[in-house]
Amino acid sequence: MGNARAWAARVVAFAVAMSVALLAWSAGGGGGGGGGGGGEFAPNDPDYQAAMAAVKKEDWKQVVERMGPYAQRNPGSADAWNELGHAYRRLGDFDNAFKHYDKALKIDPKHKGAHEYLGEAYLQIGDLTRAEQELTALDRICVLPCEEYTDLKAQIKRYKASKPIAAK
């Protein structure tokens, strides 16, 4: 009887440890598209800090002005390139938005934020097929449902509802 309890306790402990590890692994990209999958931290850099403050204020020109120099100094930061893409998209500059999302995804192909924002950009230019491809990529990346997948899925649903003939 004691052996069975000890074995059951080990199984439960293993299951809990695996669950925690899975959640930690799948959580590797900030919510709402900002973060990616690389576990980057918020650098103590004045340009980065100012750019992220500008994101909160939706001051997209300021994001470009401050995140641009940071990204040049830190070219391996997928989060920086993603935020630049986000800012350019919000400014209506889709060429630069796509260029910067591409840089982010070359650095980190599993960057959830870049896939979400890229899908949103495709919707803005009317390319539902490519937006759905980004949703499929997020479905593969997110082991468990993630905010980026849920957000893009909702955007696609709204897009289809607003264009019922074209979306069928």
Order of alpha helices (4+ residues) and beta strands (2+ residues): alpha-alpha-alpha-alpha-alpha-alpha-alpha-alpha
